[in-house]
């Protein structure tokens, strides 16, 4: 279940690569203990392990990342565009990036909430804000209007945050058609469509960043939340592909894979909706995650989430992950029903 990092260092080593049980490497040489080749290969494995851990923890170059809030505007220039931004992670991302002085285009479903958040951010950070009402669950028809608002604008950063999750864990036969198409249109299609709208202008300037909010749920199939985990796996794979395609074009593509964050999406159970060390508030999470932009292409965004991700991807086979998550969701469903009574 180990992920492959953008550098190519963090990956499973297949038999015959670099080293094997008989002490030979991929070049057909025997490696003697203490030899230069042996030290080189040992160093490679140590570096790969450290890189994988740093990717999963989301720390990147933390020695520099604390300055990141103050350099995003100069690094990427242009406008900040955030989808799904009237509460939760999206709103917190918008506020955190507004600290760098970037003007913001906010795209979300409810006009009243958009106006409130727009005024709040504009007043607090003295930046210009613009709003676009769009219900991403409606699919293709909404993008013509969004495109008009983006026309002739330099887009510095796009945060593809808009997303939905089942109201509570449930078997697939209980999932409504509305929720099925919601996961397709909101969680998956929006990421592709919004990226398609901003990418040409970014490529022309050879500058820009696309941040795609996926989830630790992309680590494997999750019974009772299967459609959600599948949709987030789509986001992760699509995002990592983009990062590879445009890594030499001046475009930064970052995939963010958080675990539980205390937002409206997790409100069905107090077990995962009470801010804590392992379930941060949206503001706490965003303050951490934003600092990794430009320093790591795949991040959990928050240090305790990074530990969870590292354990899952390094030591947890798929069958065990599925059993654990199925039982976790049964517990959350029980807690949800208990609190509804």
Secondary structure as GFF3:
##gff-version 3
##sequence-region A 1 341
A	DSSP	alpha_helix	36	57	.	.	.	ID=ss1
A	DSSP	alpha_helix	62	65	.	.	.	ID=ss2
A	DSSP	three_ten_helix	68	70	.	.	.	ID=ss3
A	DSSP	alpha_helix	72	76	.	.	.	ID=ss4
A	DSSP	beta_strand	79	83	.	.	.	ID=ss5
A	DSSP	alpha_helix	88	98	.	.	.	ID=ss6
A	DSSP	beta_strand	104	108	.	.	.	ID=ss7
A	DSSP	alpha_helix	111	125	.	.	.	ID=ss8
A	DSSP	beta_strand	129	133	.	.	.	ID=ss9
A	DSSP	three_ten_helix	136	142	.	.	.	ID=ss10
A	DSSP	alpha_helix	143	150	.	.	.	ID=ss11
A	DSSP	beta_strand	155	160	.	.	.	ID=ss12
A	DSSP	three_ten_helix	172	174	.	.	.	ID=ss13
A	DSSP	alpha_helix	177	182	.	.	.	ID=ss14
A	DSSP	pi_helix	183	189	.	.	.	ID=ss15
A	DSSP	alpha_helix	190	205	.	.	.	ID=ss16
A	DSSP	beta_strand	208	213	.	.	.	ID=ss17
A	DSSP	three_ten_helix	216	219	.	.	.	ID=ss18
A	DSSP	alpha_helix	226	245	.	.	.	ID=ss19
A	DSSP	beta_strand	251	256	.	.	.	ID=ss20
A	DSSP	three_ten_helix	264	266	.	.	.	ID=ss21
A	DSSP	three_ten_helix	270	272	.	.	.	ID=ss22
A	DSSP	alpha_helix	282	290	.	.	.	ID=ss23
A	DSSP	beta_strand	298	299	.	.	.	ID=ss24
A	DSSP	alpha_helix	303	315	.	.	.	ID=ss25
A	DSSP	alpha_helix	318	340	.	.	.	ID=ss26
###
